[in-house]
């Protein structure tokens, strides 16, 4: 089955000579394989007449075409197609009773479309994009007998009620105003308002307005609001974003308890959280903006290891060019240069919050991971090092130029991605090592023709990271670089930052809550302790294992290493392995289990 997709944002007929049409062999032989639209000038491609030569792809100056070959058996598995040369979705995840079903895969492959179908908001057209009024009975009859068909029969008769926690919680204050208490009490359909407010740790925020909340606080409000709905199926889209590890583990327990009375589907990019949260996982693969394919559900461990390996053995399909590998501590580069930044006994007061630090330093060629609970001063210290804040007491010695990527990426640039890169980095980004290890690794090369204003949260995050890495500096500061990135993009970003630091003998500070991300990227750890919003104490940097043990002991969670992939895995509370590691004081084991 041939798939031809037009990337509408990239296609610019006024800036090309219609090369796709002019050089197409079937067109030159008199066949209407490509027809140019009379109004827009954009091509309509006939997949049945296309011979798959790839000439139009190579000739298009704006990289606007995707033409690929998929197995013919997928044709009967097509769930929805948006237009003649639009995105198409194959297969669906299956909501399962008394189980948390996870969805794992890159952004742009149809996860949100699948949720819209399963929730009944979108009636799938089964590939017939010209059908203006698809019917549920046709959808149900096309499915094999089983749990998914039974589920859609309930959807068809209106017997399914759905609650959805949206992905981009930053938009919540834009659509809902007023105090937290007013929002939550107004949607309490289960009569669980006081109980869930207490469980989510929101009691002290009830009198706050939504636009006064931090990202982590907004996330907890959004999760609580979803839990208060009376529903048969709950969808949680990236529930861990902006939450620290303590909050993530609290969220895991609450969602697992919910699964005992309702179906739950979770889209999550933090693999450590997904590992401990989900009972079954569907992997989704494909090509961004072109097509997405859901695989049958696997056990959690098997699914994550297969995803990291990048190869689906039963389908003989490679979903990534190379596997993602985790390094053990002994394999890390322990060569350090001279100190480039030093500090000691720093104090900074912001309102009711006070940050203090012990003595610390960052060496040349060192990547320092920064971990700690929300509201303990991680961003405050980074802003002090970046020169954005003055400190009240103590000392900071910095013999370094600094490049800084802030936590919240917000830009008013009215231009294309390519123009912004040119203005920030000049010709550096177009070729050479930086282009291959950063621009292409982060997928920036696929965004060049897009307007900055229409970029998604993940795309804008990747672009900001690339610009930060592209500046000439001695010390690079990254505040939550994994936010809004999918699991694959997180791993590639971590490796890109590490490779850049090692190749150029530079140093980096990286604040993040994703343990996989911190494990891949860090040589040492700066650990923040204290009470969120009131006080924070920065200690270290410590060697990675020592720092993780100190941090996780405070969180009361133990990690082991997976035997096959070497990835960190959260131990189940009170399990044999959890008890053994606690007794040994080994909260973060580097030995594969």
C-alpha positions in Angstrom: 0.0 0.0 0.0 1.5 3.3 -1.1 1.0 6.4 1.1 1.5 9.9 -0.3 1.2 12.8 2.1 1.5 16.5 1.5 2.9 18.5 4.4 0.6 21.5 4.0 2.7 23.9 6.1 5.8 23.2 4.1 4.2 23.4 0.6 4.7 26.9 -0.8 3.6 27.0 -4.5 4.5 30.7 -4.8 8.1 30.0 -4.0 8.7 27.1 -6.3 8.3 26.0 -10.0 5.9 23.1 -9.3 8.8 20.7 -9.6 6.8 17.8 -8.2 4.4 18.1 -11.2 7.1 19.0 -13.8 9.4 16.0 -13.0 6.8 13.3 -12.2 7.4 10.4 -14.7 3.7 9.3 -14.9 2.6 13.0 -15.5 5.1 13.3 -18.3 3.6 10.1 -19.8 0.1 11.7 -19.8 -1.2 10.2 -16.6 -2.8 12.5 -14.0 -0.7 11.2 -11.1 -0.2 14.8 -9.8 -2.9 17.5 -10.3 -2.2 21.1 -9.2 -5.2 22.7 -7.3 -6.7 25.6 -9.3 -7.0 27.8 -6.2 -4.0 27.0 -4.0 -1.6 25.6 -6.6 -0.8 22.7 -4.2 -0.5 19.2 -5.6 -3.1 16.4 -5.3 -1.3 13.1 -5.6 -3.0 9.9 -6.8 -1.6 7.0 -4.7 -2.8 4.4 -7.2 -1.0 6.0 -10.1 2.2 6.9 -8.1 5.1 4.6 -9.0 7.1 5.5 -5.9 10.1 6.7 -7.8 10.9 9.4 -5.2 11.7 12.0 -7.8 9.1 14.5 -6.6 10.4 14.1 -3.0 13.9 15.0 -4.0 12.9 17.8 -6.4 10.6 19.6 -3.9 12.6 22.6 -2.6 10.5 22.8 0.6 10.5 19.1 1.7 6.7 19.1 1.5 6.1 15.5 0.3 6.2 12.1 2.0 5.8 9.0 -0.1 6.3 5.6 1.4 5.3 2.0 1.1 3.4 0.2 3.8 2.4 -3.5 4.1 -0.8 -4.1 2.1 -2.5 -5.8 5.1 -2.6 -2.4 6.9 -5.2 -1.3 4.4 -8.0 -3.1 6.2 -6.7 -1.7 9.5 -7.1 2.0 8.5 -9.2 3.8 11.1 -9.3 7.3 9.8 -8.0 9.4 6.9 -8.2 13.2 7.0 -8.0 14.0 3.3 -6.7 12.7 0.0 -3.0 13.3 0.9 -3.6 13.8 4.6 -2.7 12.0 7.8 -4.0 8.5 8.4 -4.3 6.4 11.5 -4.1 2.6 11.6 -5.5 0.5 14.5 -6.4 1.8 17.9 -5.4 1.2 21.6 -7.9 -0.9 23.6 -9.3 0.4 26.9 -9.1 -2.5 29.3 -11.1 -3.1 32.5 -9.1 -3.0 35.8 -5.9 -2.1 33.9 -3.9 1.1 33.2 -3.3 1.1 29.5 -0.3 3.1 28.4 0.5 4.7 25.0 4.1 5.1 24.1 5.4 6.8 21.0 6.5 10.1 19.4 4.3 13.2 19.1 2.5 13.7 15.8 1.5 10.1 15.2 -2.2 10.3 16.0 -2.4 9.7 19.8 -4.8 12.6 20.2 -6.8 11.4 17.2 -7.1 8.0 18.8 -8.4 9.5 22.0 -11.0 11.5 20.1 -12.2 8.3 18.4 -12.3 6.3 21.6 -14.1 9.1 23.4 -16.8 9.2 20.7 -15.9 12.8 19.7 -14.7 11.7 16.2 -16.5 9.0 14.2 -13.8 7.3 12.1 -14.3 7.1 8.3 -12.2 3.9 7.9 -10.2 5.5 5.1 -13.1 6.9 3.1 -12.2 10.6 3.6 -14.9 11.7 1.2 -17.7 10.3 3.3 -19.2 13.3 5.1 -21.2 11.3 7.6 -19.5 8.0 8.7 -21.7 5.8 10.8 -20.7 3.9 14.1 -22.4 0.7 13.0 -20.0 0.5 10.0 -17.1 1.0 12.3 -18.3 -1.7 14.8 -18.9 -4.2 12.0 -15.4 -3.7 10.6 -13.7 -4.7 13.8 -13.0 -8.3 14.9 -14.9 -9.6 17.9 -13.1 -8.7 21.1 -12.7 -6.1 23.8 -12.4 -3.1 21.4 -15.5 -4.1 19.4 -17.5 -4.5 22.7 -16.2 -1.0 23.8 -17.4 0.7 20.5 -20.8 -1.0 20.8 -21.2 0.9 24.1 -19.9 4.1 22.5 -22.4 3.7 19.6 -25.4 3.6 22.0 -24.0 6.4 24.1 -23.3 4.2 27.0 -19.7 5.5 27.6 -18.9 8.7 29.5 -15.4 10.0 29.1 -13.2 12.4 31.1 -10.0 13.8 29.4 -7.0 15.5 31.1 -5.5 17.7 28.3 -1.9 17.7 27.3 -1.1 21.5 27.4 -2.2 22.5 30.9 -0.5 26.0 30.3 -3.7 26.9 28.4 -6.0 26.2 31.4 -5.9 29.8 32.8 -6.7 31.1 29.3 -10.0 29.2 29.1 -11.0 29.1 32.8 -10.8 32.0 35.3 -11.4 32.3 39.0 -10.1 30.4 42.1 -9.0 26.8 42.2 -11.8 26.0 44.8 -14.5 27.4 42.5 -13.3 25.3 39.5 -12.9 22.0 41.4 -16.1 22.3 43.4 -18.2 23.2 40.3 -17.2 20.0 38.5 -17.4 17.6 41.5 -19.6 14.9 40.0 -18.4 12.1 42.3 -18.7 13.9 45.7 -15.0 13.4 46.2 -14.0 17.1 46.3 -12.4 17.2 49.8 -10.8 13.7 49.5 -9.1 14.4 46.2 -8.0 17.9 47.1 -6.2 16.3 50.0 -4.8 13.5 48.0 -3.4 15.8 45.3 -1.9 18.2 47.9 -4.0 21.2 46.8 -5.4 22.3 50.1 -3.1 25.3 50.3 -3.9 26.4 46.7 -7.7 26.6 46.9 -7.8 30.4 47.3 -5.4 31.0 44.5 -6.4 32.0 41.0 -5.5 29.7 38.2 -3.2 32.3 36.5 -1.2 32.5 39.7 -0.2 28.8 39.7 3.1 27.3 38.6 3.2 24.5 35.9 3.4 21.8 38.5 0.4 23.2 40.5 -1.6 23.6 37.3 -0.9 20.0 36.4 -2.2 18.8 39.8 -5.3 20.9 39.4 -6.0 19.5 36.0 -5.5 15.9 37.2 -7.8 16.5 40.2 -10.5 18.1 37.9 -10.4 15.0 35.7 -10.7 12.7 38.7 -13.7 14.5 40.0 -15.7 13.7 36.8 -18.0 10.7 36.8 -16.8 8.7 33.8 -16.4 5.2 32.5 -13.1 5.9 30.7 -10.4 8.4 31.9 -7.7 9.6 29.5 -4.6 11.3 30.9 -2.4 13.0 28.4 1.1 13.6 29.8 0.1 13.7 33.5 3.7 13.9 34.8 4.8 17.1 33.0 6.2 19.7 35.5 5.8 17.3 38.4 8.7 16.4 40.6 9.4 12.7 41.3 7.5 12.8 44.6 4.4 14.2 42.9 4.8 11.7 40.0 4.7 8.8 42.4 1.6 10.2 44.2 -0.1 10.6 40.8 0.8 7.0 39.9 -0.9 5.6 43.1 -4.0 7.7 42.5 -4.4 6.6 38.9 -3.8 3.0 39.7 -6.5 3.2 42.4 -8.9 4.8 39.8 -8.3 1.8 37.4 -10.0 -0.5 39.9 -13.4 1.1 39.1 -13.0 2.5 35.5 -11.0 2.1 32.3 -7.8 4.3 32.2 -5.6 5.2 29.3 -2.4 7.2 29.8 -0.2 8.9 27.3 3.1 9.4 29.1 6.7 10.2 27.9 8.5 9.6 31.2 9.4 6.0 30.8 10.2 5.4 34.5 6.7 6.6 35.4 5.1 4.7 32.6 7.0 1.6 33.7 5.5 1.6 37.2 2.1 3.0 36.2 0.9 0.9 33.3 -0.2 -2.7 33.2 -0.2 -2.9 29.4 1.4 -0.6 26.7 0.5 0.1 23.1 3.5 1.3 21.0 2.6 3.8 18.2 5.0 4.3 15.3 5.0 5.8 11.9 6.1 9.1 10.3 5.2 12.4 11.9 2.3 14.2 10.1 1.9 11.3 7.7 0.7 8.1 9.4 0.6 6.4 12.8 0.2 2.7 13.5 -0.7 1.3 16.9 0.7 -2.1 17.8 -1.1 -4.7 19.9 -0.7 -4.3 23.7 2.4 -5.7 25.3 3.5 -6.2 28.9 5.0 -3.0 30.3 8.6 -4.2 30.5 8.6 -5.8 27.1 7.0 -2.8 25.4 9.5 -0.3 26.8 12.5 -2.5 26.0 11.3 -3.0 22.5 10.7 0.7 22.1 14.2 1.5 23.3 15.7 -1.1 21.0 13.8 0.5 18.1 12.8 -2.8 16.5 9.4 -4.6 16.5 10.4 -8.3 16.0 6.9 -9.7 15.3 6.3 -7.2 12.5 10.0 -7.1 11.4 9.8 -3.3 11.5 12.5 -0.9 12.6 11.0 2.2 14.2 14.3 4.0 14.9 17.6 4.1 13.2 19.5 3.0 16.2 18.7 1.7 19.7 18.7 4.0 22.8 21.3 2.7 25.3 21.9 3.5 28.9 25.4 3.7 30.3 26.5 2.3 33.6 28.4 4.6 36.0 31.8 2.9 35.2 31.4 3.6 31.5 31.1 7.4 32.0 33.9 9.8 31.2 35.4 10.8 34.5 37.9 13.2 33.1 37.3 16.7 34.5 39.0 20.0 33.7 39.5 23.0 35.8 36.6 24.6 37.7 34.8 27.3 35.6 32.1 28.2 38.1 32.3 28.1 41.9 29.9 29.2 44.7 29.5 29.1 48.4 27.0 30.0 51.2 24.8 31.8 48.7 21.5 33.1 50.1 18.6 34.5 48.1 15.2 35.5 49.5 12.2 35.8 47.2 9.0 36.7 49.1 8.4 34.0 51.7 11.0 31.6 50.1 14.7 31.5 51.0 17.4 29.6 49.1 20.8 28.7 50.7 23.6 26.7 49.2 26.7 24.9 50.4 30.0 25.2 48.5 30.0 23.8 45.0 31.7 24.0 41.7 31.4 23.0 38.0 34.4 21.8 36.1 35.2 22.0 32.4 33.6 19.1 30.4 31.2 18.3 33.3 27.4 17.9 33.0 25.7 18.5 36.3 22.2 17.2 36.7 20.0 19.3 39.1 17.3 17.4 41.0 14.9 18.2 43.8 11.3 18.9 44.6 9.3 21.6 43.0 9.7 25.0 44.7 13.1 24.3 46.4 15.1 26.9 44.4 16.6 25.1 41.4 15.5 27.7 38.9 16.5 30.5 41.3 20.1 29.2 41.5 20.4 28.8 37.8 19.1 32.4 37.3 21.8 33.6 39.8 24.5 31.8 37.8 23.0 33.3 34.5 23.1 36.8 36.0 19.4 37.3 36.0 19.2 37.4 39.9 21.5 39.2 42.4 22.2 37.1 45.4 21.8 38.4 49.0 24.8 36.8 50.6 27.7 34.4 49.9 29.9 34.4 46.8 29.9 33.2 43.2 33.0 33.1 41.0 32.3 32.6 37.3 35.1 32.7 34.8 32.8 31.7 32.0 30.4 32.9 29.3 26.9 31.5 29.7 24.1 30.3 27.4 20.7 29.9 29.1 17.5 28.1 28.1 14.7 29.2 30.6 12.0 26.9 31.9 9.1 28.5 30.1 9.9 29.0 26.4 7.8 31.9 25.2 8.6 33.8 22.0 6.9 36.5 20.0 9.2 35.9 16.9 7.2 36.6 13.8 9.2 34.6 11.3 10.1 31.1 10.1 12.3 28.7 12.1 15.0 29.0 9.4 15.0 32.8 9.8 15.3 32.6 13.6 18.2 30.1 13.4 20.0 32.4 10.9 19.5 35.4 13.2 20.7 33.6 16.3 23.4 31.2 15.0 24.4 32.5 11.6 25.7 29.9 9.2 26.8 27.5 11.9 23.6 25.5 12.0 23.5 24.7 8.3 26.3 22.1 8.1 29.0 20.3 9.9 29.0 18.5 13.2 26.4 20.8 14.8 24.0 20.2 12.0 24.2 16.4 12.4 24.5 16.0 16.2 21.9 18.7 17.1 19.8 20.1 14.2 19.0 16.8 12.6 19.0 14.8 15.9 16.4 17.1 17.3 14.3 17.1 14.1 14.8 20.9 13.6 15.6 20.2 9.9 11.9 19.2 9.5 10.6 22.5 10.9 12.6 25.1 8.8 9.6 26.3 6.8 7.3 26.6 9.7 6.3 29.8 11.3 7.6 30.0 14.9 4.2 31.1 16.1 2.5 27.8 15.1 5.1 25.5 16.6 3.8 23.0 19.1 5.2 23.0 22.7 7.6 20.1 21.9 8.8 21.7 18.7 9.4 25.1 20.3 11.3 23.3 23.2 13.6 21.5 20.7 14.3 24.7 18.8 15.2 26.6 22.0 17.5 23.8 23.1 19.3 23.9 19.7 19.7 27.6 19.8 21.1 27.4 23.3 23.6 24.7 22.3 24.5 26.7 19.2 25.7 29.8 21.0 29.3 30.1 21.9 29.7 29.7 25.7 31.6 27.9 28.4 28.6 27.0 30.5 25.2 25.9 29.2 22.1 26.2 31.5 19.0 24.1 30.7 15.8 24.5 32.8 13.5 21.5 32.3 14.5 20.7 28.7 12.4 17.5 28.6 9.1 19.3 29.1 6.6 18.6 26.2 9.2 16.3 24.4 8.1 12.8 23.6 10.1 9.8 24.9 12.3 9.5 21.8 12.9 13.2 21.6 14.0 13.3 25.3 16.6 10.6 24.7 17.9 12.2 21.6 18.0 15.6 23.3 19.9 14.1 26.3 22.4 12.5 23.9 22.8 15.7 21.8 23.6 17.8 24.9 26.1 15.2 26.2 27.8 14.8 22.8 28.1 18.6 22.4 29.6 19.0 25.9 32.1 16.2 25.4 33.1 17.2 21.8 33.7 20.8 22.7 34.9 20.4 26.3 32.1 22.5 27.6 30.0 22.3 30.8 26.3 22.2 31.4 23.7 22.5 34.2 20.5 20.6 33.5 17.4 20.8 35.7 14.9 18.0 35.0 12.5 15.7 36.8 12.8 12.8 34.3 15.1 10.2 35.9 15.9 8.6 32.5 16.9 11.9 31.1 19.1 12.8 34.1 20.7 9.3 34.0 21.7 9.6 30.4 23.0 13.2 30.6 24.7 13.6 34.0 28.2 13.1 35.4 27.3 14.6 38.8 24.2 15.7 40.7 23.4 18.9 42.5 20.7 17.9 45.0 18.1 20.4 46.3 16.4 19.7 49.6 13.8 21.6 51.7 10.1 22.5 51.7 8.6 23.6 48.4 7.8 27.3 48.3 9.4 28.0 51.7 13.0 26.9 51.8 15.6 25.2 49.7 19.2 23.9 50.3 21.5 23.1 47.4 24.1 20.4 48.2 26.8 18.9 46.0 27.5 18.3 43.2 28.0 14.7 44.1 29.0 11.7 41.9 25.9 10.4 40.1 25.3 7.3 42.3 25.9 9.2 45.6 23.7 12.1 44.5 20.9 9.8 43.4 21.0 7.9 46.6 20.7 11.1 48.6 17.9 12.4 46.4 15.8 9.2 46.3 16.2 8.5 50.0 14.3 11.8 50.6 11.7 10.8 48.0 11.4 7.3 49.5 11.8 5.5 46.2 14.3 2.9 45.0 15.5 2.2 41.5 17.1 -0.8 40.0 18.7 -1.4 36.5 16.9 -3.5 33.9 18.9 -6.6 33.0 18.5 -6.1 29.2 18.4 -2.4 28.5 20.3 -1.1 31.6 17.5 1.5 32.0 16.6 2.6 35.6 13.3 1.0 36.8 11.3 2.0 39.9 10.9 -0.8 42.4 7.4 -1.6 43.6 7.0 -0.4 47.2 7.8 -3.2 49.8 8.8 -5.6 47.1 11.8 -7.9 47.8 14.1 -5.8 45.7 12.9 -2.6 47.3 13.5 -4.0 50.8 16.9 -5.3 49.9 18.1 -2.0 48.5 16.7 0.0 51.4 18.5 -2.2 53.9 21.7 -1.7 51.9 21.2 2.0 51.6 21.4 1.5 47.8 18.4 3.6 46.5 19.8 3.8 43.0 21.4 0.6 41.9 23.9 0.6 39.0 23.9 -3.2 38.7 21.6 -4.8 36.2 18.9 -7.0 37.8 
